[in-house]
Amino acid sequence: MPRLLEHDYLALLSQHGIPVMPYRVAATAAEARQAAEALGGRVVVKALVPVGGRGKAGAVRRCASAAEAEKVARTLLGSVVRRFPVERVLVCEALEIAREFLVSVTFDSMTRGPLLLVTAEGGVDVETLLAEAPDKLHQRPVDILEGFPPYAAREVCRAAGVTGRLLLEMGDTLAALYRLFRATDAVALSIRAYPPR
């Protein structure tokens, strides 16, 4: 599976039953403004480049209006982010984040199989978390012959402190993420989950 841009990834997630925030792709500042208007004005504009750390590079910006989204898009389009030229931007609905989780499926070279990772410390890089607070990263190897049903996903989410209705929803999401991982022969899939307020 090639490395995908964020809008490709969002489309794949949606096709596999994983909820994503409303978004549009824009190739011009005017298109970014139109996208922001269609999404209600308060949006996030992101450079579409195949690299991580876009936020730290100033290529992810929150906008309070469609006019601001147009201005930010004009700045980003044609710029270079970590050696990649920005030809398009992603315009997505700005979410009010009450809580953030990181859920991931990756190939573990030690067990030579899939490994599920869940943490309630969603705003932190996994590498940082492993170094500073490894007990907050909950891991579960998956036997590819047995698969990963939603009840098993809920067990991992419960260990990360998820309860109530959110536990059911995140269990379903993590199980769907695993199915996507297997269906696409991926090496790693990660999403940040933002439960509604």
Secondary structure, 3 states (H helix, E strand, C coil): CCCCCHHHHHHHHHHCCCCCCCEEEECCHHHHHHHHHHCCCCEEEEECCCCCCCCCCCCEEEECCHHHHHHHHHHHCCCEECCEECCCEEEEECCCCCCCEEEEEEEECCCCEEEEEEECCCCCCHHHHHHHCHHHCEEEECCCCCCCCHHHHHHHHHHCCCCHHHHHHHHHHHHHHHHHHHHCCCCEEEEEECCCC
